[in-house]
Amino acid sequence: MNQTDFRTYKKLKEDSFLTEKSIPKTVLSSPTFKGLVSSLIIEKTRSGRGFRYEINKPTEFDNFFKTYFPEDIEIKDKSDNVRKFRNSKVQKTVSTPIFMLRGFETIRINGNELNLENYTSKFQIFACNAEKIEANHICIVENLDTFLVAENLLGKNYVFLHKYGRIGKESLNCLSTKHLLVFVDYDFNGLEEFLRIKEVFDFAQLHIPEDYDELFNKYSQSLKGNKAEMTNRIKQSRDISVIRIRETIIRNNRFLEQQYWKYD
């Protein structure tokens, strides 16, 4: 059951009947709706040139409605999805993003100063449910294992950031920085993530190692599966860095993971 089902059955419950044209085709053709009709809980009758469906057994219909939609509530989080639909993923919810941070300077999180070096040295990371993160130099790192040691490659001048789950435009709005470096895999997924970030921060730069061509020839692997899918955003991009990586991938049908530096 989803939001369309809920709205349809709620409307039927409130009005006692619905015309066939007012019922979404996905609901009409569903086994659940057909079962309600065959059991005469909902009765199909002719109405003018068409048909209408009305509740024939109110008690049975109420029991059905309560079974599939336990609580008629506003959806704010996944718990509400379970309470309303018995499924946490039915309706998209917005939540405050969880970021992992590493660095060697003092930054500001939600208006409070934080000695990030203290947490990095003692615990390897600092994690927060952030509404605002302020730092002069931020580097977003795609993969967790690389994030945990990124300073070995890029130095200690960056605040390294890794998000729990895919990073989206909504979560990027909590970042405040003067310089943003993006360190991702050199594949279409990585390029898509960079371009999504660049739509929010037009000054964002893609990290490409100086010896990228040599590393690509030495450590790249065959392109297959979802990594072989190129979006229109990547195809149409005029960003010099994106063009360079894109053309290398297309020409060789191969890609380079950001963990290249471990082998070099």
KANOR-V214754 format. One record per backbone hydrogen bond with DSSP energy under -1.0 kcal/mol. CO is the residue of the C=O (numbers start at 1). NH is the residue of the N-H. If there is no record, write none. Layout:
CO_NH, CO_NH
This chain:
2_6, 3_7, 4_8, 5_9, 6_10, 7_11, 8_12, 9_13, 10_14, 11_15, 12_16, 16_55, 18_53, 20_23, 24_28, 25_29, 27_30, 30_34, 31_35, 32_36, 33_37, 34_38, 35_39, 36_41, 36_42, 37_40, 41_56, 41_57, 43_54, 45_52, 47_50, 50_47, 51_20, 52_45, 53_18, 54_43, 57_61, 58_62, 59_63, 60_64, 61_65, 62_66, 63_67, 64_68, 65_69, 71_73, 77_81, 78_82, 79_83, 80_84, 81_85, 81_87, 82_86, 83_71, 87_90, 98_164, 99_128, 100_162, 101_126, 102_160, 105_116, 107_114, 108_134, 109_112, 112_109, 114_107, 114_116, 115_119, 116_120, 117_121, 118_122, 119_123, 120_124, 126_101, 128_99, 128_130, 132_110, 133_176, 134_108, 136_178, 136_179, 137_159, 138_181, 139_161, 140_183, 143_147, 144_148, 146_149, 149_152, 150_153, 150_154, 151_155, 159_139, 160_102, 161_141, 162_100, 168_172, 169_173, 171_174, 172_175, 174_133, 176_135, 179_138, 180_205, 181_140, 182_207, 183_142, 185_187, 186_256, 187_191, 188_192, 189_193, 190_194, 191_195, 192_196, 193_197, 194_198, 195_199, 197_200, 197_201, 201_204, 205_182, 209_212, 211_215, 212_216, 213_217, 214_218, 215_219, 216_220, 221_255, 224_227, 225_228, 226_229, 231_235, 232_236, 239_243, 240_244, 241_245, 242_246, 243_247, 244_248, 245_249, 246_250, 247_251, 248_252, 249_253, 253_223, 255_221, 256_186, 257_260, 259_262, 260_263
